[in-house]
Amino acid sequence: MIAAAGIRLAFGLILAVVLTGPAFAAPNVISSIDLSKPFGTRSPWVFQATQGPDVDYGLGPMPGEITLCLSKKATGACDPSLLTALPVAPAFDDPTDEPLFGEPHFLVKPKFISPKGIGHEPLLWVQTTSEPSIDGNRGILTQVLAYNRNKDYFYRVYSHLTDGSNNDQDIRFIESGPLRGDIISVDPTSDAPFAFWIVVNALSPSDTYRQVLRYRSATLYGDGNPLSVIDSDMPNIQHRLGLWHAGLPLPLPASGCPKPQVIHNELWCH
């Protein structure tokens, strides 16, 4: 009897160690935001992101998978309006890449954006990224959510998956100027001459983002222009939207452009 009890005690101790070890560690809360004040919500809505234990997909230990949750209270059910996985983009459609590019493992600090200006309803901007591949490339998912006070729920007004980050892909919320409130995305073309698809989304009267412009950039991949594609093609973007024409001051990047000139419809600063 004593021996049997000792065995049961030893087994219990081993089981306790296993269940409380790193593999069963409680997810770590890496971000928690009270949304009730910024949005004036009727219920105590909360955004929370938790991260599991480190993983290793053959490239060495990496941060664990992130779970995003938007709920009416900290312990409530997660609202499906916030995507918790990264849809695998065509560039990463190898099934063996699914854990690497289909799971979010990094969270860019969420932020509030105000497309209508200060004093108007904000939006919640959330970005998650996958694990990097050997060359450092990764998938990036951007989501923007708005709040409907009458119905007391959040809904997604914009989402964009960038299938990588190594080829000058970009996404930007425009905070000032004639494009204030718009979201611009840049993705490389798949055929020569290699340039970029530039897409402008603007907030519609129904408070959702809608595409208002898509064109092939004047900026070419690897042409040596140190400006971001959005900045180098800004004259084109504004011209196509009827916001700029030759003779007006050039739309320049915020960081300054001491010697602006347009060469082959592309803005250069040297």
N, C-alpha and C positions, 0 to 999 in steps of 0.2 A: 504493500500500500504506500509506504513511504517512497519507494523507488518510483512508482507510477506517478505519485504527486510531484516528485522532482522532475520527471520527464515533462509532465503537463506544464509546470512552471517554466522550465527552460524553453519549451516550444512557444509559450505565451510571450516570453521576453523576446525571442527571435522574431515572432510575428509583429510585435510592437515596434521593433527596430525597423523592420522592412516597411511597415505601413507609414512610419513617420520619417523615412529616409528621403533623400532628394527626389526620387522618382514620384513620391506621393506628397511632396511638399505643397502646401496651399499656394495657389497662384498669387503672385505679387501684384498689388495695385500700383500701377505706374502713373495713372492719371485719374482724377476724380473732380468733376466740375458740377457745381450746383447751377442748374439752368433757370431756376425759378426767378431770380432777380433780373438777369440780362433780358429774358424774354417775357417776364411778367406772367409766368404760367399759372394756370388754375390749380394744377397738381404739382407736387414737389419733384419735378423732373430732374434726373441726374444722368450725366454722361460719365461712364467709367470704363477704363481699360485695364485689364489684368494680363500678366505675362507668366507663362508656365516656365518650368525648369529648362536649362540649356539643352540643346539638341546637337546631334552630330550626323550630318548627311554625307560624311566622307570627306569633308573639307576642314575638319576640326570643329571644336566646340563653338556653337553660335547661340545667341539669345533665343529663348523659347518663343513659342507661338503666342501671339497676342489675341485676346478676345475682347471685342468691343461690345458695349452694352449701353443702350439708351432705354431708361426705364422711368416709370412714374414715381418710384421710390428706390432707395439704394438696394433693397432686397427684392424688388419686383421683377416680373418677367421682362426679358429684353425685347424691345420693339424691332420688328423686322425691317423698318425703313432704313436702318443703318446696316449696310453690308458688312459682314464679319469675315468674309473670305475674299481673296483676290481672284477674279476670273482670269484664267490663264490666257494670255494674249497669244496670237498666232506665232510670234517669234519664240514662244516658250511652250509649244504644243506637244513636246515629247512627253509621254506619260511618266517617264522616269524623273522629269523635272517638276512634277506636281508638288511634292513637299517643298521644293526650293522656291518655286514661283507662284504657287497657289495659296500659300499661307502667309498672313502678315506676321512679321517678326520685328518690325521697327515702327514706332509711332512718331510722326512729326508732331510737335506740340500743337494741339488744336487751338484755333483762334476764332474770334468773332470778327465778321466782316460786315460792313454797312454799305451795300450798293446804292441805297437811297440817301445816304448821308447821315450825319449825326442827328439823333433825335427820332430816327425812324427805326423800324424793326430790324434787328440784326439777323445774320445768318451764321450757322456754325460750320466752319471749314475744318475737315478732318482728312488727314493724309496718312496712309499706312504703306509700308514697303515690304517687299519680300526679302529673303536672304540673298546676298550677292552670289553670283556665279564666280567661277575662277577668274574671269576678266573684270570682275567688279560690277557687272551689269545686274540690274534688278528691276522688278516690276513695281510700279508706283500707282496706287489707287487714290484718287482725290474724290471726296464726297462733300456736298454742300447741302445742309438741311435747314428748313424753315419751320416756323411754329404757327399753327392755326389755333388761335385762342378760342374761337367759337366752338370748335370741336375738341379742343384740348389734346392735340396730337402733333407730332413732328412728321414731316414728309420730305423726301429727298427731291431737291430741285435741280441738282446737277451731279453727274458722276463722269469720271474719265479715267481710263486705264492707260497709262503710258507703258508700252512694252519695252522698257529699258531706260537707261540713263546715260549710256556711253556715246550716243550719237547726237548730242546737243538737243535732246528732247527737253521740253520745258512746259510749264503751266504757270499762269500768273493771274492773280486778281488785280485789276487796275484800280488803284485807290484815288487817283486824281486825274485831271485833264478831261479832254472831250470824250474819252472812253471810260470815264469813271463808272465803276460798278460792273464792267464787262469782265469776262474770263477768257483769256487767250491761251490756246494750247498749240504746241509745235511738235510734230512728229515727222521723221524722215520719210522721204519717198522711197519706193522700192526699185525704181528704174532710173537710168541715166537721162539727162545730167542730174546727179543726185542733189536734190534740194529738200524742201520741207513743205508739208501740208500745214498751213496756218489756218486755224479755225477760231472765229470770234463768236462767243455766245453772249447774248444780252438778256437782261431780265425783262420778261414779257409783262403785259398788264395783269396776267393771271399769277404773277409772282413765281414763275418758273423760268429757268434759263432755256432760251431757244437759239439755234444757230442762225446768225445773220450774215456770215461770210465764211467762205472756204476757198482758198486758192493756193497755187503752187508758188513758193517764195522766189524772190529775186536772189536772195542769199543762197549760195551754194555750199554744200558740205565741204569743209576743209579748205575754204578759199582764203584763210588767213585773217579774216576780220575778227578782231578780239571782242567785238560787241556780241551780246546774246542775239539770237535770231529775231526775237521779238523787237529788240531795239533797232537792229540793222534794217528790218523791214517795216518799221513803224510808219515811214512816209507812205509806203504802199498800202498799209492797212487803213490809214486814215483817208487816203485818197480814194480808195475803193468804197469807203463808207460815206464819201462826200463831205469829209471833215477837214480836208487839206488839199491845196493845189499849189502848183509852182507859183512863186511870187510871195507866198506867205512864209513867215519864219518856219524853219524846219522843226519838226517835233523831235526833241533831243532827249537822250536818257537822263535820268535824275542825277547820275554821278558826274555829269559834265561831259562836254565834247568840245575841246578847244579849237579844233580846226575841222568843222563839219563840212562834208562834201558828199554829193550823191554821184556814185559811179555805177552805171548800168542799173539804175533804179535801186541801188543799195546804199544805205547810209554808212559812211566811214568817218572816223574821228581823227585821222592823222594825215 
